[in-house]
């Protein structure tokens, strides 16, 4: 009788049971009245923790969880190729027939077609001794790939009976074995294998044979070995997915496993549309004949992302055991890591760097280390190559570039003193920098741009709206001086002081810290000699004002005199601005500050 437990806590995809119902770690379970698929991930005498691979909305405490007695596994048999699965190997075509375009909760379908008959050629005869991995039959799975039915890795014995060549389903017995302990066992085309357990091999070879990707720049500059691992880093829209598409289409791998882990649905749609139309240059057959797609898109349950990568690599190892070279496209491992972070947060685990769980590195290793060039148990050679896409946090891979300029502010300080003596008004250095920046931007409208992430395009901004960084106890805030280029020094100074004062009193209106087109951050008042200011998105540029220092310099007569100097640290977004463009702006701003009378002209 199946073991059961009762739900007492639900936190998103994480479900807790009271006590210990007798489940095993990594056991597959059915959760609630709708039989949602889940996996045991934590066991104590007081509590059992389960991650659910489906949406848990509507689930209530008191509902029953039923164990299966087996770990989360994939079905290995003919029918894997030219198919598309979700993260736990449920065929999406069958799901669509049952529930339409959206996956119904708790839906249960066979991973592979159990009614289709496959043309089967037996390769063993009565009396043969078979070892783990021995090929017992050959099945033309597609026009490109012959599926080789193997003895499970934990089975060995003598053939007592074998069927004739013919057509059989994946669950029909093909032969009867007498095991070494004297018992008998019938073998079918089907194996079940736990996704978190690597399939065994006889020997791991050094990665010395190249995987020809079909992309000349990669094969020339960044060669990849069969059985190796590679990462394609980049932010959103930089071409990671397209690069993987190209490698999948043109590489000399025998089998492609494409895992869409947390990617957008339109990207998987593109894979389906393109791959179904492409002709394999090696065989002349459709590319899908040697491809399997695993789709766990961004709108699917987050916990299933964790399973999708392991399911994909298990399928790859299965075809490797047949003697094929398999390439995995994992798109993307960053979304998988984000899923681990979310689940870790739900479990209330102590976070490590960037909020990721402390065990992220070991999980990544356990996945990538399943790649390799192997001698299989049956004496054949095969490989699994893993190519993963990696995105930085925040989706912005563009490293900001900071340029530093030294400004002689001796005359600026004299000018400031003169204004105080003649007008009685005390203008700060920041006031004068803001005024000079506003004036300089009039002749450099190219600086007023931003990057539209949604549409992947550069937008020209029309107004000189200067964000002014103000330090609060809770952090920085950037109130905005709108149309600063149209203000005189008096008005600009008064506006800056008013915004800073109300920011510190938490009296700013929401619109008063939005809409900047460039930002000025002044840490010079704290004595900071130089720093790298962080861009205030969606601006493309931020100016860092550093401390004023005394410096000895040669004068026109060749004598030495003390001068006052200040550095400007300008950080730019290289997606929208070139260093040369910003350098011209910096030089003009420097000239204004070194000739302060021109600021007011």
Helices and strands as residue ranges (DSSP letters): E 4-11, E 14-18, E 27-31, E 36-43, E 47-52, E 64-71, E 73-76, E 83-85, H 92-99, E 118-122, E 129-130, E 135-140, E 146-150, E 157-162, E 166-168, E 175-179, E 184-187, E 191-194, E 203-205, E 210-211, H 216-221, E 224-225, E 229-233, H 240-250, E 255-261, H 265-277, G 287-290, E 291-296, H 303-321, E 325-331, H 333-346, G 353-355, H 360-368, E 372-375, E 381-390, G 393-395, E 401-408, H 410-423, H 429-442, G 445-447, E 449-452, E 457-460, E 466-472, E 475-481, G 484-486, H 489-504, G 510-513, E 518-522, G 524-526, E 541-554, E 560-572, H 579-594, H 597-600
